[in-house]
Amino acid sequence: MRWQGRAGSGNIEDRRGMGMALPVGGGIGGLVLLFLFSALTGQSPTDIINSSGSPADSTGTTGLRTDDPQGKFISVVLKSTEDVWSRVFRERGAQYQPPTLVLFENATRSGCGVGQSEMGPFYCPNDRKVYLDLSFFRELAERFGAPGDFAQAYVVAHEVGHHVQVLTGLSDRVSEARARGGRTQSNALSVRQELQADCYAGVWGHYAAQDNLLEPGDAEEGLKAAAAIGDDRLQQESEGRVAPESFTHGSSEQRVSWLRRGLESGKLESCDTFGSQ
């Protein structure tokens, strides 16, 4: 990607190196008290941490260090998503409100509870923030065999796609429908929501290519990343079998198909995963 020398986003919250304070004090003593309180009350340690303060307790610094090329790259990608979605919303007579992207290490507090690196990148609709531990990209390259800067950009654009779903009201409608249905229906709705976020990532990529941000081969990197993190592939790797009824993000084939659809069309209308069969 041709990202060097481009402007980055100011909507970055850098919590790296800050750690996450425990509600009963840090250190071994704090952990002992935490688990003792957990045993006495019957609450899980995670629930106690979640309820111990608001997301604002873990705010970091705005902006990035000057000697942080990977952080700068993410900032440029985020700025590109802001430009693209502002244009798309403006053409529809609406105003785009960009999310904040939080960089963290290991664990951090969010409006959706404690976020951990093991969860991978995620978007929290409660505080409208994208959470990202940059170590995920090493795993994406080494474990899943999907290296490359556009593969990383696709991950960011996918999470921003969830933010677009919040702004359009789709996220609330899906949450309500999932609450009414059983587990199988809930999973099916989750798959459609995730595939739409993939398609929205492709819409961003379509415009990013027009803005000369992409280089030859970049789109293929993104498609390879989408294939690498399909539910079927992940289940086969971890459990040795595939259970489609438990999919929450979609198969490799589905994820590639919807990302490609967005890349080729550049239109929101092409991303109607809920209307397609």
C-alpha positions in Angstrom: 0.0 0.0 0.0 1.1 3.5 -0.7 0.6 4.9 2.7 3.8 6.7 3.6 3.6 10.4 3.6 -0.2 10.4 3.9 -2.1 12.1 6.7 -3.2 10.0 9.6 -6.3 10.1 11.8 -6.5 12.0 15.0 -9.1 9.6 16.4 -6.5 7.3 17.9 -6.3 6.5 21.6 -3.0 4.8 22.5 -3.2 2.7 25.7 -0.2 0.6 25.0 2.2 0.3 27.9 -0.5 1.5 30.4 -1.7 -1.9 31.6 -5.1 -2.3 33.2 -5.6 -1.5 36.8 -7.4 -4.0 39.0 -10.4 -2.6 41.0 -8.8 -3.7 44.3 -5.3 -2.4 43.7 -2.5 -3.8 41.6 0.1 -6.5 42.2 -0.1 -9.9 43.7 -1.9 -8.6 46.8 -4.6 -7.1 44.5 -5.0 -10.4 42.7 -5.4 -12.3 46.0 -8.1 -9.8 47.2 -9.8 -10.0 43.8 -10.1 -13.8 43.8 -11.1 -13.8 47.6 -13.9 -11.4 46.9 -14.9 -13.5 43.9 -15.1 -16.6 46.1 -17.2 -14.8 48.8 -19.7 -13.2 46.4 -19.9 -15.8 43.7 -19.0 -13.3 41.0 -16.4 -14.1 38.4 -13.2 -12.0 38.5 -14.0 -10.7 35.0 -17.5 -9.5 36.1 -15.9 -7.7 39.1 -13.4 -6.0 36.8 -16.2 -5.0 34.4 -18.3 -3.4 37.1 -15.5 -1.7 38.9 -15.4 1.5 36.8 -16.4 3.1 33.5 -14.5 2.8 30.2 -13.2 6.3 30.9 -11.0 4.8 33.6 -8.7 3.5 31.0 -8.3 6.4 28.7 -4.9 6.8 27.0 -3.1 9.5 25.1 -4.5 10.8 21.9 -2.1 10.5 19.0 1.0 8.3 18.4 4.7 8.4 19.0 6.8 9.6 16.2 8.9 6.4 16.1 5.9 4.1 15.6 5.6 3.1 11.9 3.0 0.4 12.5 0.8 2.7 14.6 1.2 5.4 11.9 0.1 2.9 9.2 -3.0 2.1 11.2 -3.7 5.8 11.6 -3.4 6.4 7.9 -5.8 3.5 7.2 -8.3 4.8 9.7 -8.1 8.3 8.1 -8.8 6.7 4.7 -11.9 5.0 6.1 -13.0 8.4 7.5 -12.6 10.0 4.1 -14.4 7.3 2.3 -17.3 6.9 4.6 -17.8 10.6 4.9 -18.1 10.7 1.1 -20.5 7.8 1.0 -22.7 9.2 3.8 -22.6 12.7 2.3 -23.8 11.4 -1.1 -26.8 9.9 0.8 -27.6 13.2 2.6 -26.2 12.0 6.0 -23.1 12.9 8.1 -20.6 10.3 9.0 -19.4 10.2 12.7 -16.0 8.4 12.8 -15.2 5.9 15.6 -12.1 6.1 17.8 -9.5 3.4 17.5 -7.9 2.2 20.7 -4.5 0.6 20.6 -3.8 -1.7 23.6 -1.6 -4.5 24.8 -2.9 -7.7 26.4 -6.1 -6.3 28.0 -8.1 -3.1 28.4 -11.4 -1.9 29.6 -14.1 -1.1 27.0 -17.7 -0.2 27.0 -18.4 -3.8 26.3 -16.4 -5.2 29.2 -12.8 -6.2 29.4 -11.2 -6.7 26.0 -8.3 -9.2 25.7 -5.8 -9.8 23.0 -7.0 -13.4 22.6 -10.3 -12.0 21.4 -8.7 -10.4 18.4 -9.7 -7.0 17.1 -13.3 -6.0 18.0 -15.7 -3.1 17.8 -17.8 -2.0 20.8 -21.1 -0.4 19.9 -21.6 0.9 23.4 -18.7 3.3 23.2 -18.3 3.3 19.4 -14.6 2.4 19.5 -12.5 -0.1 17.6 -10.1 -2.1 19.9 -6.8 -3.5 18.4 -3.8 -5.2 19.8 -1.2 -4.9 17.1 0.2 -8.4 18.0 -2.8 -9.8 16.2 -1.1 -9.0 12.9 1.8 -11.2 13.8 -0.6 -14.0 14.4 -2.4 -13.2 11.2 0.8 -13.6 9.2 2.5 -16.5 11.1 -0.4 -18.6 12.2 -2.9 -17.9 9.5 -0.5 -17.3 6.6 -2.0 -14.0 5.6 0.8 -11.4 5.7 0.8 -7.9 4.1 -0.3 -4.4 4.8 -3.6 -4.6 3.0 -4.5 -7.8 5.1 -4.0 -5.6 8.1 -6.0 -2.8 6.6 -8.8 -5.2 5.8 -9.1 -6.1 9.5 -9.4 -2.4 10.5 -11.9 -1.7 7.7 -14.0 -4.7 8.8 -14.3 -3.3 12.3 -15.1 0.1 11.0 -17.8 -1.6 8.9 -19.5 -2.6 12.2 -19.4 1.1 13.2 -21.2 1.9 9.9 -23.8 -0.7 10.9 -24.4 1.1 14.2 -24.8 4.5 12.4 -27.3 3.1 9.9 -29.3 1.4 12.7 -28.7 -2.1 11.4 -26.8 -3.2 14.5 -29.7 -2.4 16.8 -32.2 -4.3 14.6 -29.9 -7.3 14.5 -29.4 -7.3 18.3 -33.2 -7.1 18.8 -33.8 -10.0 16.4 -31.0 -12.1 18.0 -32.6 -11.6 21.5 -35.9 -12.9 20.2 -34.5 -16.0 18.5 -32.8 -19.1 19.6 -29.1 -19.9 19.4 -29.2 -21.2 15.8 -31.1 -18.1 14.5 -28.8 -15.8 16.6 -25.7 -17.4 15.0 -27.2 -17.1 11.5 -27.9 -13.4 12.1 -24.4 -12.9 13.4 -22.9 -14.4 10.3 -24.9 -12.1 8.0 -23.8 -9.1 10.1 -20.2 -10.1 9.9 -20.3 -10.8 6.2 -21.8 -7.3 5.7 -18.9 -5.8 7.6 -16.6 -7.7 5.2 -18.5 -6.3 2.2 -18.2 -2.8 3.7 -14.5 -3.3 4.1 -14.5 -4.1 0.4 -16.4 -0.8 -0.3 -13.7 1.1 1.5 -11.0 -0.8 -0.5 -12.8 0.1 -3.7 -12.5 3.8 -3.0 -9.0 3.4 -1.5 -7.9 2.0 -4.9 -9.4 5.1 -6.6 -7.4 7.3 -4.2 -4.2 5.5 -5.3 -3.7 4.0 -1.8 -3.5 0.4 -3.1 -0.8 -1.3 -5.1 -1.0 -4.4 -7.4 -1.6 -7.5 -5.3 -3.1 -5.7 -2.3 -6.6 -6.9 -3.0 -5.4 -10.5 -3.1 -3.8 -10.0 0.3 -7.1 -9.0 1.7 -9.0 -11.9 0.1 -6.3 -14.3 1.5 -6.8 -12.8 5.0 -10.6 -13.2 4.7 -10.2 -16.9 3.7 -7.8 -17.5 6.5 -10.2 -16.5 9.2 -13.4 -18.2 8.0 -15.3 -20.2 10.7 -14.8 -23.5 8.8 -11.1 -23.1 8.7 -10.8 -22.0 12.3 -13.0 -24.9 13.5 -11.1 -27.5 11.5 -7.8 -26.2 12.9 -9.0 -26.1 16.5 -11.5 -28.9 16.7 -10.8 -31.1 13.8 -14.4 -30.8 12.5 -16.7 -28.2 11.0 -20.1 -27.3 12.5 -21.9 -24.8 10.2 -24.7 -24.3 12.7 -22.3 -22.8 15.1 -20.7 -20.3 12.6 -20.7 -16.7 13.8 -18.6 -15.0 11.1 -19.1 -17.1 8.0 -17.1 -19.6 6.0 -13.9 -18.8 4.2 -15.8 -18.9 0.9 -18.5 -16.6 2.1 -16.1 -14.1 3.6 -14.0 -13.9 0.4 -17.2 -13.6 -1.7 -18.6 -10.7 0.2 -15.3 -8.9 0.5 -14.8 -9.2 -3.3 -18.3 -8.0 -3.9 -17.6 -4.8 -2.0 -14.2 -4.3 -3.7 -15.7 -4.7 -7.2 -18.9 -2.6 -6.7 -18.0 0.1 -4.2 -21.7 0.3 -3.4 -23.6 -0.2 -0.1 -26.5 -1.7 -2.0 -24.3 -4.6 -3.0 -23.8 -5.5 0.7 -27.3 -6.6 1.5 -26.3 -9.9 3.2 -29.7 -10.1 4.9 -31.7 -10.0 1.7 -29.6 -12.6 0.0 -30.1 -16.3 0.4 
